[in-house]
Amino acid sequence: MNDKKAQTRERILKAASAALIQRGPAEPSVGEVMGAAGLTVGGFYAHFESKDAMMLEAFKQLLGRRRDLIADMDAELTGEERRALVAAFYLSRKHRDSSESACPIPASIGELGRLPDAFRIALNEHMELMVAQLAASPEDTDKALADMALMVGGLALARALGPGDLSDRLLRAAKSAVR
């Protein structure tokens, strides 16, 4: 793939990622994503075979970025310390309100049952890899899963509520429960 085509593909994926974070993978249209990337719909199929293929790639990229952030953490931290640090960022107002590099799971979770299996497979793989990053030992995996569920659910509810006192309180309460 030449440089210009690769750059255009990345612009499309960036626009798809922003749409996915805000509204999930099913709702945004190809036209909307291409328009946000500053492109016309006519060029879409030069980059992706379908809307699902585009959204799946954006979903996987966003999940990979989440794991990369955790991989950059201090290796000396215990699983509990690592999860508390992740929760401090994940359950923050900044993350709740982000539209470009936030976790796509809260906006996507309700749609995954209606999407191609590849989305659930990607989520399953992500969850397994996250547990491996957040659990200090095999005995710690259930706590890591529970904390991940609490974080995703807390962020989903906070986003649904929007910025405000109750949303902020919910973020603080979920963060406190992870600790």
C-alpha distance (Angstrom), angle and dihedral (degrees) to the residues before:
residue distance angle dihedral
M1 . . .
N2 3.79 . .
D3 3.80 122.3 .
K4 3.79 96.1 -105.6
K5 3.81 92.7 49.5
A6 3.84 91.1 46.7
Q7 3.81 90.9 49.8
T8 3.80 91.3 49.4
R9 3.80 90.6 48.9
E10 3.82 89.7 52.3
R11 3.83 90.6 50.3
I12 3.79 89.0 53.0
L13 3.82 91.9 47.7
K14 3.81 91.1 48.7
A15 3.81 90.2 53.3
A16 3.81 91.1 44.4
S17 3.82 90.3 50.3
A18 3.80 92.4 52.5
A19 3.81 91.1 49.0
L20 3.81 91.5 46.1
I21 3.82 92.9 51.6
Q22 3.79 91.8 50.4
R23 3.81 101.8 39.0
G24 3.79 110.9 6.6
P25 3.80 129.8 -108.8
A26 3.83 100.1 -70.7
E27 3.81 104.8 52.7
P28 3.82 106.4 52.6
S29 3.80 112.9 86.3
V30 3.79 126.4 -135.9
G31 3.81 88.3 -116.2
E32 3.79 91.8 53.7
V33 3.82 93.1 49.0
M34 3.80 93.6 45.3
G35 3.81 90.9 47.2
A36 3.81 90.7 51.2
A37 3.81 87.8 51.5
G38 3.82 89.6 52.1
L39 3.80 92.6 -112.1
T40 3.78 138.6 114.0
V41 3.79 123.9 -111.2
G42 3.80 90.2 -117.2
G43 3.79 92.6 76.4
F44 3.79 95.8 49.5
Y45 3.80 98.4 94.2
A46 3.79 91.8 53.7
H47 3.82 85.3 69.5
F48 3.83 107.7 29.3
E49 3.79 136.3 23.8
S50 3.82 92.9 -140.9
K51 3.78 145.1 -7.1
D52 3.81 89.4 -101.3
A53 3.81 90.5 54.4
M54 3.82 90.6 52.1
M55 3.81 94.1 46.4
L56 3.81 92.1 45.3
E57 3.79 91.1 53.5
A58 3.82 90.8 48.1
F59 3.83 89.8 47.7
K60 3.80 92.0 51.2
Q61 3.82 92.2 46.8
L62 3.79 92.4 51.3
L63 3.81 92.2 47.9
G64 3.80 90.2 48.3
R65 3.81 90.9 53.0
R66 3.82 89.6 54.1
R67 3.81 90.4 53.8
D68 3.81 91.6 45.4
L69 3.81 90.1 56.4
I70 3.79 90.6 53.7
A71 3.80 92.6 44.7
D72 3.81 88.3 57.9
M73 3.82 91.5 58.6
D74 3.79 122.5 105.9
A75 3.80 108.2 -77.4
E76 3.82 90.4 -146.1
L77 3.81 92.9 68.1
T78 3.79 117.2 107.5
G79 3.79 118.1 -121.7
E80 3.79 90.2 -103.4
E81 3.83 92.4 50.1
R82 3.80 90.7 46.7
R83 3.82 92.3 51.2
A84 3.82 91.9 46.8
L85 3.81 90.0 52.1
V86 3.80 91.6 47.0
A87 3.82 90.3 48.3
A88 3.82 91.0 50.6
F89 3.80 89.4 60.3
Y90 3.81 100.4 30.5
L91 3.80 93.8 50.5
S92 3.81 95.2 46.6
R93 3.80 130.2 116.6
K94 3.81 89.1 -120.5
H95 3.81 91.9 57.3
R96 3.81 92.6 41.9
D97 3.81 90.9 54.0
S98 3.82 98.2 39.4
S99 3.78 118.5 114.6
E100 3.78 101.5 -178.6
S101 3.78 114.0 43.8
A102 3.79 104.3 16.3
C103 3.78 128.3 123.0
P104 3.81 111.3 -79.8
I105 3.81 95.9 -155.6
P106 3.83 99.6 87.0
A107 3.82 92.0 54.1
S108 3.82 93.5 41.6
I109 3.78 105.9 40.8
G110 3.80 97.0 87.3
E111 3.80 92.6 50.2
L112 3.80 100.4 46.8
G113 3.80 93.6 89.7
R114 3.81 90.2 59.7
L115 3.80 96.5 45.5
P116 3.79 129.9 80.3
D117 3.81 114.9 -72.1
A118 3.80 90.0 -108.8
F119 3.84 89.3 77.6
R120 3.82 92.8 55.4
I121 3.79 90.4 44.0
A122 3.82 89.9 52.8
L123 3.82 91.1 48.6
N124 3.80 92.0 47.6
E125 3.80 91.2 51.0
H126 3.80 90.7 47.0
M127 3.80 92.7 50.5
E128 3.82 91.9 49.7
L129 3.80 91.4 49.4
M130 3.81 91.7 46.3
V131 3.80 91.9 51.0
A132 3.80 88.5 51.9
Q133 3.81 89.3 52.5
L134 3.81 96.4 44.0
A135 3.80 102.9 39.2
A136 3.80 117.3 80.3
S137 3.81 92.4 -159.5
P138 3.81 140.4 1.7
E139 3.82 88.4 -94.5
D140 3.81 89.1 57.3
T141 3.83 96.1 57.5
D142 3.81 97.2 92.0
K143 3.82 90.8 52.0
A144 3.81 89.7 48.2
L145 3.82 90.3 51.3
A146 3.80 91.9 47.5
D147 3.81 91.6 49.1
M148 3.81 90.9 48.7
A149 3.81 90.7 50.7
L150 3.80 90.2 49.1
M151 3.80 92.1 49.3
V152 3.82 95.1 48.0
G153 3.80 92.6 44.4
G154 3.78 92.5 45.6
L155 3.78 92.8 49.6
A156 3.81 92.0 45.6
L157 3.81 91.6 52.9
A158 3.81 92.6 44.0
R159 3.81 91.0 51.4
A160 3.80 91.0 47.3
L161 3.80 90.1 52.6
G162 3.81 92.2 46.7
P163 3.78 125.1 -148.6
G164 3.78 111.7 -27.2
D165 3.77 145.7 96.0
L166 3.81 98.5 -70.6
S167 3.81 91.6 47.1
D168 3.81 91.1 49.6
R169 3.82 90.9 48.2
L170 3.80 90.6 49.9
L171 3.83 90.9 52.5
R172 3.82 90.8 49.9
A173 3.82 92.8 47.4
A174 3.81 93.4 49.4
K175 3.81 90.8 46.5
S176 3.78 89.8 51.0
A177 3.81 91.6 50.2
V178 3.83 91.4 54.1
R179 3.79 90.3 53.7
